Amino acid sequence: MLFNYVVGVSLSKENEHTKVSKKTLLAVGIVANVALLGYFKYADFLIENVNLATEAQIPLLHLALPLAISFFTFQQIAYLVDSILSSAYCWSDRTPCRDDAPVCKDQEQSEEL
């Protein structure tokens, strides 16, 4: 969450980044979120298939999958995209999301406030 907050604040700043462009920073944020999601959901699947294909004995990780990790990941990605498209002034975890859509946009929540 802290990573997404820092990237989102950096994306919403008006001035251009000197070392990294906003598009690159957005891409890094999205890749990091999807990589974390993939690690938690598919690490054991990948290890099991490698074991079957190569007859290796790599032990499974048996990771505890965090509750609603897919929903939370895509909500964080929507926050990063909102940060680059508009001046996102809020953190996506500040209020509960509406139940009518899987991912809430910043504008929708600000109208409710």
Secondary structure as UniProt FT lines:
FT   HELIX           2..12
FT   HELIX           22..54
FT   TURN            67..68
FT   HELIX           69..85
FT   TURN            92..93
FT   TURN            99..100
FT   HELIX           106..112
//
